[in-house]
């Protein structure tokens, strides 16, 4: 355990109770005994987070041999693991079938044939799903992932030839995988999208006589990143979602449904803490240089092009990790610095200053917030960047300029645990080869 004093910045801190709550919210809107929510390890594969999520009854969605190893090490039952992704190495496919995971979603005819051969070699029960690229009307998400040319999935036009390949190689298809969009925040849009996907699948089964025993229905559960965005409320969707799932089962005969979620589970329950290291004036702007920038949360906000938008950032009012981990978002209708809604505009302007927050990287792109209105900042102040539990440490250039990835902490009912360490210089150097030593070793081998 760790005392709750402020550790060396920058670092991440996660809220275990918040993660558990998000898991329970998703379980409540999926059919019990039939539907399994899979945590997408691509969002954050920290084993302590995965262990927390698995203990809440979720399965795992993996896309690499590393992620599969983390999932299995967490104790999750193989029947609650699915494998997805546009490329799967032979090593990954082999480990999937050897461990009899629930399913692998194939993205091409070649992958189908390879997986079929491996299943036969290892006498595996792992189901084969076809990932489809459906042309379905989708709205409300930040990124549509179907209906256009893509590295993801099999188009409807190519489906007959893929099914012919399966028949020629005596490969059984168990169902399909569809992931149509991501980061939906509006409940009505989510229900409309899910309803459209269900209708599409029911019609698809009739048109292609396609078995639909297992269905991976993707996700799309979003979280807010910018002011003006509302959090997705899943509770009002519960009745409609359960009804649509029940109808889908009755119409298709499916015996298992899978949902994927990463961002919704961990995104809001992770924060980055950075420190103000210098403040300077330039060209009429006040620049605040911090010891962490987009090398920490480049990927958290949809992969780096969004940092200049209004973002949820707070000046830390406490150095206690428990309080930081469970701190609510700054009021979305006010400035990031926490100015109250009841204050007049004049009072607000008198209390705040405008800053440009930047990180430590040698690039003008490392802007955390271009127009950050806050109570006056000073060197040594701490800032909390919210909503970075997902796609931060996994999708940010932590090795850029050799800063390394920072420490990670998990706040639990039993106290604060360190669940990831700051990269040391020696650890970062260890991945490189020493050419002179290799040449000397080769010379000795030749002499001997």
Buried (B, 14 or more C-beta within 10 A) or exposed (E): EBEBEBBEBBBBBBBBBBBBBBBEBBBEBBBEEBBBBBBBBBBBBBBBBBBBBBEBEBBBBBBBBEBBBBBBEBEBBBBBBBBBBEEBEEEBBBBBBBBBBBBBBBBBBEBBBBBBBBBEEBEBEBBBBBBBBBEBEBBBBBEBBBBEEEEBBBBBEBBEEBBEBBEEEEBEBBBBBBBBBBBBBBBEBBBBBBBBBBBBBBEBBEEEEBBBBBBBBBBBBBBBBEBEBEEBEBEEBEEBBBEBBEBBBEBBEBEBBBBBBBBBBBBBBBBBBBBBBEBEEEEEEBBBBBBBBBBBBBBBBBEBEEBEBBBBBBBBEEEBBBBBBBBEBBBBEBBBBBBEEEEEEEEBBEBBBEBBBBBBBEBEBBBBBBBBBBEEBEEEBBBBBBBBBBBBBBBBBBEBEEBBBBBBBBBBEEEBBBBBEBBEEEEBEEEEEEEEEEEEEEEEEEEE
